């Protein structure tokens, strides 16, 4: 019995340090996204001013793409907040609940929205400028499709674990 107590005590310590590392990483990422939310519109206007003579097709695109980048960054920020909320629920032993499932859905749909918006932006530029952006379009589409599939699998695994948890709680 002492061996089991030592093992679970170590698990709690590792879990606590893992959560701390996750939260520090999330805080850094959230700060970076907030900084980018400030910088992207500013840089987009400067970009048009400097490169309009070299590429006349981009005149007038900086404002729509600045808005698009801000919306995509808000989707990323929502994903990071959802990860923070799920880790908070885990820390307080409230992981298996419908509220956690809602946060997983928020993560899934905001990630999908950001990927679709990025793919649409690359797609428009690839066909509008007809430059070397087609590989980026294909990569962003692959990320959008693969990420959506992966997030759907994660959601199903969580539902399965939740069902198993409820079954075990009913037995105990």
Order of alpha helices (4+ residues) and beta strands (2+ residues): alpha-alpha-alpha-alpha
